[in-house]
Amino acid sequence: MELPFQRDKVTTISTVVDLSSDPQPSITLVDYVDGPGGAARHFTQTVPVNDLLLFSRLTSEVSRGDQLEVTIVNEWYDTGAVTYLLDFAKPAPRQDLLSQEAEPLHMTTTAPH
């Protein structure tokens, strides 16, 4: 089995747009970020959910419009890249949030040993 030459793990707060099981289990997420001049922009992505137990948790615990802390993995191989949902959690309510602001992005990059 080929090992990735780079692996990035990104954790952020996203809003659930949709869950789909056809043709492959996936979750569609939207993130809002400040663009030039302070204009809010959105970034939508559909991420495969390769772990069927994780997808089962998603379908039983999550609804459209929910905010989730999601961890997404990107792996780079000589033959291409693979992206998938690694985990999720419902974030604790924030008392200091006065407007819908983008959460800080947490990213780690590792090289396999």
C-alpha positions, 0 to 999 in steps of 0.5 A: 500500500502506497504511503502519502508523502504529505498529510494535512489535518485541518480542524475548523467550525463549519455549518452543515449544508447536507448529508448524502449516502449516494453514491458515496457517504459525504457531508457538504459544509459551508464556511464563512470568511471575511473577504477583501473590504470585509465582505463575507464570502462563503466556501462550500465543500463536499467531503467524503466520509469513508468511515461508515460508523462515523457516517452513522453518527453523523446521520443520527446526531447532525441536522442541516444548519448545525455548526460542527467542529470538523477535522478533515484530512488531505493526503497527497500521493504520487498518484493524486490526493485524497480528502476525507472527514476524520471526525466531528464534534458539536462545539460548545456554545460561545457566550462572547459571539456577537456576530457570525465570525469565522472561527480560527483555522487549525492546521497541522502538516506531517510527513509519514515516517 
